[in-house]
Amino acid sequence: VIGIARTQQSHEKFKQSVKDSVTAALGEKPNLDEFVSHFYYQSHDVADSNSYAALKKLADEIDGHYGLEGNRIFYLAMAPEFFGPIALHLKSDGLTDVKGYKRLVIEKPFGHDLESAKELNKQIRTAFSENEIYRIDHYLGKEMVRNIEVIRFANAIFEPLWNNRYISNIQVTSSETLGVEERGRYYESSGALRDMVQNHMMQMVALLAMEPPIKLTTDEIRSEKVRVFRALRSVEGEQVKEYFVRGQYGEGTISDKSVPRYRDEPNVDQESNTETFVAGKIMIDNFRWAGVPFYIRTGKRMTSKTTKIVVQFKDIPMNLYYQTEKMLNPNLLVIHVQPEEGITLHLNAKKAGGHLEAQEVKLSFANTGIHAMNTPEGYEKLLYDCMRGDATNFTHWDEVAYSWAFVDKISQVWENEKAEYPNYESGSMGPKAADELLEQDGFFWWPVSDMYVDICK
């Protein structure tokens, strides 16, 4: 592993920083010195060909020392305007002239809108083919996001019901308690729509809605996800107000501490029109999902840090156990993505003893707890997939293009209209308009902050 940055430092200093980081996270581990001995460092100027020549020399030396057969992965985690120039330099300065494989891993954001994403993709494609480009989305590496396909396609009790005949709505919530912290400058040019919806939220919707692939291969799964994006109902102009809500956090309390409003964060405009919260209704106009709303909600400075998917099934007609004074909840399938990992199925069953009174019961499976496996982190799994050449859980250009096309129509409306901010208190679950978005359809947001998977302690 060669670490690259502008800072001048030695190999030994870099190795020590890696060792300190591992020790801080995991404690003392056997073979740690052997592990960090494989790390090297190169000071680098992304615009200077001499820097690339020095990097090539170091990479070739390491290649020969370890017998790597020319296999190289280039990982870029920086401002997207550098992606294209770096890719061009990697090719023109000979770093991609190798006998083995070459792969380019790119962190989000992949562009600022569809046009910038197209230009960025054009530049990168001059040096790498599409099957060599790995656009990383760490949500796709999360254990329970990867589990969506298995839950759907490996269970006879779910797949026949996974359609508009039995499901009334699906809710995807990804909330954070943190504000923008020191990322104000980046967030001012991004906002929640570009930072979360265009990638993470849209990818989860695609996995929930896609048709069964013919085979579990990269191309087949990607093809089915793209079909979902093609079926998205376009939202533009005046429709945006009907389908989407934006918000920006004000002052409030998080974990008994007072926190400032967004506009008082470092590097944020005092009159900022940037959204820190988005809620939306996504409609997929195909045979399976016609009429079923997919509600998404994401924001900063909210009640809790959680990512959950709630699949709400339709009520059965003429329920014999319905009581006027006590409503029966619909059946729910809750997929707990983070911080706990697991699945909860909410059913109605007879209350023990007494008359035939029904109550809600939960069937739970947890990946967390005393009996849980040590599941790898999202990035760990995705990097391993990249090393194996498995691009299934990375985003293809077609997915990026369709999701940008969908999001751009919303952002264009919002950029031309000044919002009344702040419109939700820090420590809440967002603006009132987000609740009204569901109420107009006869639904409500399930209280995901109070939904837990039962784990062994």
C-alpha positions in Angstrom: 0.0 0.0 0.0 1.4 3.4 -1.0 -0.1 6.3 0.8 -0.1 9.5 -1.3 -0.6 13.2 -0.2 1.1 16.6 -0.5 2.6 16.4 3.0 6.3 15.5 3.2 6.9 12.6 5.5 9.0 9.4 5.6 7.9 5.8 5.1 8.6 5.2 8.8 6.4 8.0 10.0 3.6 6.9 7.8 3.9 3.3 9.0 3.8 4.5 12.6 0.6 6.5 11.9 -1.0 3.3 10.5 0.1 1.4 13.5 -1.3 4.0 15.9 -4.6 4.0 14.1 -5.0 0.3 14.2 -4.0 0.1 17.9 -6.4 2.9 18.8 -9.3 1.0 17.1 -8.5 -2.6 17.9 -5.8 -2.6 20.6 -2.5 -4.5 20.4 -2.7 -7.2 17.7 -0.3 -10.0 16.9 1.6 -9.5 13.6 0.9 -5.8 13.6 4.5 -4.9 12.8 4.5 -7.4 9.9 1.2 -5.8 8.6 2.5 -2.2 8.7 5.8 -3.2 7.0 3.8 -3.3 3.8 2.9 0.4 3.9 4.9 3.1 2.1 4.5 6.8 1.5 5.1 9.1 -1.4 4.7 12.9 -1.3 2.8 13.9 -4.5 1.7 16.9 -6.6 -1.3 15.7 -8.7 -0.5 18.2 -11.5 3.2 17.4 -11.8 4.5 14.7 -14.1 7.7 14.4 -12.1 5.6 13.3 -9.1 4.1 10.5 -11.2 7.5 9.4 -12.4 8.7 9.1 -8.8 5.5 7.2 -7.9 6.0 4.8 -10.9 9.6 4.2 -9.8 8.5 3.3 -6.2 5.5 1.2 -7.4 7.8 -0.8 -9.8 10.3 -1.4 -7.0 7.6 -2.7 -4.7 6.1 -4.7 -7.5 9.4 -6.5 -8.1 10.1 -7.0 -4.3 6.7 -8.7 -3.6 6.2 -10.3 -7.0 2.8 -8.5 -7.6 2.8 -9.3 -11.3 1.8 -5.7 -12.1 -1.6 -5.8 -10.4 -2.6 -2.2 -9.3 -5.5 -0.5 -7.7 -5.6 3.3 -7.6 -7.9 4.7 -4.9 -8.9 8.4 -5.2 -10.5 10.1 -2.2 -10.4 13.8 -2.9 -12.3 16.6 -4.6 -13.9 15.3 -7.8 -12.3 17.9 -10.0 -9.0 16.1 -9.6 -10.3 12.7 -10.7 -10.0 13.3 -14.4 -6.5 14.9 -14.5 -5.1 12.2 -12.2 -6.6 9.4 -14.4 -5.0 11.1 -17.5 -1.6 11.4 -15.7 -1.7 7.8 -14.6 -2.0 6.7 -18.2 0.3 9.3 -19.8 3.0 8.8 -17.2 3.0 5.0 -17.5 1.5 3.9 -14.2 -1.2 1.9 -16.0 1.2 0.2 -18.3 1.2 -3.1 -16.4 0.9 -6.8 -17.2 -1.7 -7.4 -14.5 -5.0 -5.8 -13.8 -5.5 -2.0 -13.2 -8.5 -0.7 -11.3 -9.6 2.8 -10.4 -11.6 3.2 -7.2 -13.4 6.6 -6.8 -15.1 8.1 -3.8 -18.2 10.2 -4.0 -19.2 12.7 -5.1 -19.0 11.6 -8.8 -19.7 15.0 -10.2 -22.0 17.8 -9.0 -24.8 17.2 -11.5 -25.4 15.1 -14.7 -23.3 17.4 -16.9 -20.3 17.5 -14.6 -20.6 13.7 -14.1 -20.6 13.1 -17.9 -17.5 15.3 -18.3 -15.8 13.5 -15.4 -16.7 10.1 -16.8 -15.4 11.1 -20.3 -12.0 12.0 -18.8 -11.7 8.9 -16.7 -12.7 6.6 -19.6 -9.7 7.8 -21.7 -7.5 6.0 -19.2 -9.7 3.2 -17.8 -12.5 1.1 -19.3 -15.9 0.9 -17.5 -15.1 -2.6 -16.1 -11.9 -1.1 -14.5 -13.8 1.7 -12.8 -15.1 1.1 -9.3 -17.3 3.9 -8.0 -17.5 3.1 -4.3 -20.6 3.7 -2.2 -20.0 2.4 1.3 -23.7 1.9 1.9 -23.5 -1.0 -0.6 -21.0 -2.6 1.7 -23.1 -2.6 4.8 -24.1 -6.1 5.8 -27.9 -5.6 5.9 -27.9 -3.6 2.6 -26.2 -6.6 1.0 -28.8 -8.8 2.7 -31.8 -7.2 1.0 -31.4 -9.4 -2.1 -31.1 -12.6 0.0 -34.2 -11.6 2.1 -36.2 -11.0 -1.0 -35.0 -13.8 -3.4 -34.3 -16.6 -1.0 -37.5 -16.7 1.0 -40.8 -18.0 -0.3 -42.7 -16.0 2.4 -41.5 -12.7 1.0 -40.9 -12.9 -2.8 -44.6 -13.7 -3.7 -45.7 -10.7 -1.5 -43.1 -8.2 -2.7 -45.3 -6.2 -5.0 -48.2 -3.7 -5.1 -50.8 -6.3 -4.3 -49.5 -6.8 -0.7 -47.2 -3.8 0.1 -48.7 -0.4 0.9 -45.5 1.6 1.2 -41.8 1.3 1.9 -39.9 3.8 4.1 -36.1 4.3 4.0 -34.7 6.5 6.8 -31.0 7.5 7.2 -30.6 10.0 10.0 -27.6 11.5 11.8 -27.2 13.3 15.1 -24.0 15.1 13.9 -24.1 18.4 12.1 -21.8 19.4 9.3 -18.9 19.8 11.8 -15.9 20.9 9.8 -17.3 20.1 6.4 -19.2 23.3 5.9 -17.4 24.4 2.8 -18.1 21.0 1.1 -21.6 20.8 2.3 -22.5 24.3 1.1 -21.8 23.1 -2.5 -23.6 19.8 -1.9 -26.5 19.6 0.5 -28.4 16.5 1.6 -29.9 15.9 -1.9 -26.5 15.5 -3.6 -24.7 14.1 -0.6 -27.1 11.4 0.4 -30.1 11.0 -1.9 -28.4 10.8 -5.3 -26.3 7.9 -4.2 -27.0 6.0 -0.9 -30.8 6.5 -0.8 -31.3 5.8 -4.5 -29.2 2.7 -4.3 -31.2 1.2 -1.4 -34.5 2.0 -3.3 -33.1 0.2 -6.4 -32.2 -2.9 -4.4 -35.7 -3.0 -2.7 -37.5 -2.6 -6.0 -35.5 -4.5 -8.7 -36.7 -7.6 -10.4 -34.9 -10.9 -9.7 -31.7 -11.1 -11.8 -31.3 -14.1 -14.1 -28.0 -14.8 -12.3 -26.1 -13.4 -9.4 -23.5 -11.7 -11.6 -22.3 -8.1 -11.7 -23.9 -7.4 -15.1 -27.2 -9.0 -14.3 -27.7 -7.3 -11.0 -26.6 -3.9 -12.4 -29.0 -4.4 -15.3 -32.0 -4.9 -13.0 -31.1 -1.8 -10.9 -30.9 0.3 -14.0 -34.3 -0.9 -15.0 -35.6 0.5 -11.7 -34.0 3.9 -12.4 -35.5 4.0 -15.9 -39.0 3.4 -14.3 -38.7 6.3 -11.8 -41.5 8.8 -12.2 -39.9 12.1 -13.2 -40.6 14.9 -10.7 -40.1 18.5 -12.0 -41.4 22.0 -11.8 -44.4 22.4 -9.5 -44.5 18.7 -8.8 -41.4 19.0 -6.7 -43.4 20.6 -3.8 -45.9 17.6 -4.0 -43.2 14.9 -3.8 -40.2 16.4 -1.9 -39.6 18.4 1.3 -36.3 20.1 2.2 -35.2 21.3 5.6 -32.3 23.0 7.4 -31.6 22.5 11.1 -31.9 25.2 13.7 -30.6 25.4 17.2 -31.5 22.5 19.5 -30.3 19.9 21.9 -28.4 16.7 21.1 -27.5 14.3 24.0 -28.3 17.0 26.5 -25.9 19.5 24.7 -27.0 22.7 23.0 -25.9 22.8 19.4 -25.9 25.7 16.9 -28.1 26.1 13.8 -26.6 25.2 10.4 -26.0 28.8 9.4 -23.8 29.3 12.5 -21.5 26.4 11.6 -17.9 27.2 10.4 -17.6 28.0 6.7 -21.4 28.3 6.2 -23.2 31.3 4.7 -25.4 33.2 7.2 -28.1 33.2 4.5 -27.4 29.7 3.3 -30.1 28.0 1.1 -28.5 24.6 1.5 -30.7 21.8 2.7 -29.5 19.5 5.6 -32.7 17.4 5.4 -34.6 15.8 2.5 -37.8 13.7 2.5 -39.4 12.5 -0.6 -41.9 10.2 -2.3 -40.5 8.2 -5.1 -42.9 6.4 -7.5 -41.8 3.5 -9.7 -44.0 3.2 -12.7 -43.8 -0.4 -13.6 -46.0 -3.5 -13.3 -44.7 -4.6 -9.9 -44.7 -1.2 -8.1 -47.4 0.9 -9.7 -49.1 2.9 -6.9 -46.7 2.0 -4.1 -44.8 5.0 -2.7 -41.2 4.6 -1.6 -40.7 7.3 1.1 -37.1 8.4 1.8 -35.9 10.6 4.6 -32.3 11.7 5.5 -30.9 14.5 7.5 -28.4 15.9 10.0 -28.9 16.8 13.6 -31.8 14.5 14.0 -33.1 12.5 17.0 -30.8 9.5 16.5 -28.2 8.0 14.2 -29.9 5.2 12.4 -30.6 3.7 9.0 -33.7 1.5 8.8 -36.0 0.2 6.1 -39.6 -0.4 7.0 -41.7 -2.4 4.6 -45.4 -1.9 5.5 -47.8 -4.6 4.2 -51.4 -3.9 3.4 -54.2 -4.5 5.9 -56.3 -7.5 5.3 -60.0 -6.8 4.5 -62.6 -7.3 7.2 -60.1 -8.1 10.0 -62.1 -10.1 12.6 -59.9 -8.9 15.4 -60.3 -5.2 14.7 -61.4 -3.2 17.7 -62.6 0.4 17.6 -60.8 1.3 20.7 -57.6 -0.5 19.8 -56.2 -0.4 16.3 -54.2 -3.4 15.0 -50.9 -2.5 13.4 -50.2 -3.7 9.9 -47.5 -6.3 9.4 -44.1 -4.7 9.1 -40.7 -6.0 7.9 -38.0 -3.8 9.4 -34.4 -4.1 8.1 -32.0 -2.6 10.6 -29.0 -1.4 8.7 -27.2 0.6 11.4 -26.1 1.0 14.2 -27.6 -2.4 15.0 -27.9 -5.0 12.2 -30.8 -7.3 11.9 -34.3 -8.0 10.7 -37.6 -7.7 12.7 -40.9 -9.1 11.4 -43.9 -7.5 13.2 -47.0 -9.8 13.4 -50.3 -9.9 15.2 -50.9 -12.8 17.6 -53.3 -13.7 20.4 -52.5 -12.1 23.7 -51.8 -14.8 26.3 -54.8 -15.7 28.5 -58.2 -14.1 28.5 -60.4 -13.5 25.4 -59.3 -13.5 21.8 -57.5 -10.3 22.0 -54.7 -9.7 19.4 -51.4 -8.0 20.1 -48.3 -7.2 18.1 -45.4 -9.6 18.4 -41.9 -9.5 16.9 -39.7 -12.1 15.3 -36.1 -10.9 15.3 -32.8 -11.9 13.9 -29.7 -9.9 14.9 -26.2 -9.7 13.5 -25.2 -7.8 16.6 -25.0 -9.0 20.1 -23.0 -11.6 22.1 -23.6 -14.4 19.5 -22.9 -12.2 16.5 -20.1 -12.8 14.0 -17.4 -10.1 13.7 -18.9 -8.7 10.5 -16.4 -6.7 8.4 -17.0 -2.9 7.9 -18.6 -1.7 4.7 -15.3 -0.4 3.2 -13.5 -3.6 4.2 -15.9 -5.7 2.2 -15.9 -3.4 -0.8 -12.1 -3.2 -0.9 -11.9 -7.0 -0.8 -14.5 -7.2 -3.6 -12.4 -4.8 -5.7 -9.3 -6.9 -5.2 -11.2 -10.0 -6.4 -12.5 -8.0 -9.4 -16.2 -8.2 -8.2 -17.9 -5.0 -9.1 -21.4 -6.1 -8.0 -21.6 -3.7 -5.1 -20.1 -0.7 -6.9 -22.1 1.7 -9.0 -22.1 1.5 -12.8 -22.0 4.6 -14.9 -25.6 4.0 -16.1 -26.8 4.0 -12.4 -24.9 7.3 -11.8 -26.4 9.0 -14.9 -30.0 8.0 -14.2 -29.8 9.0 -10.6 -28.3 12.4 -11.4 -30.9 13.0 -14.1 -33.6 12.3 -11.4 -32.0 14.5 -8.7 -31.1 17.4 -11.1 -34.7 18.3 -11.8 -35.3 18.7 -8.0 -32.2 20.7 -7.3 -32.9 23.1 -10.2 -36.2 24.0 -8.6 -34.8 24.4 -5.1 -31.8 26.5 -6.3 -34.3 29.0 -7.9 -36.5 29.3 -4.8 -35.4 30.7 -1.5 -36.5 28.4 1.4 -37.7 29.6 4.8 -34.9 28.2 7.0 -34.3 27.0 9.6 -37.5 24.9 9.6 -36.6 22.0 12.0 -35.1 21.9 15.5 -31.9 20.0 16.1 -32.8 16.8 17.9 -36.1 16.3 16.0 -36.9 14.1 13.1 -37.2 16.9 10.6 -39.7 19.6 9.5 -43.5 19.2 9.9 -43.9 19.2 6.1 -42.2 15.8 6.0 -44.9 14.4 8.2 -47.6 16.0 6.0 -46.0 14.4 2.9 -47.1 11.0 4.2 -50.3 12.2 5.9 -51.7 13.3 2.5 -51.5 9.7 1.4 -53.0 8.3 4.6 -49.6 7.1 6.1 -47.2 8.2 8.8 -43.5 7.8 9.4 -42.8 4.8 11.6 -40.8 5.8 14.7 -37.5 4.2 13.6 -35.7 5.8 16.6 -37.8 3.5 18.9 -37.5 0.4 16.7 -34.9 -2.0 17.9 -33.8 -5.5 16.9 -33.8 -7.9 19.9 -30.2 -8.9 20.5 -28.5 -11.3 22.9 -26.6 -9.4 25.6 
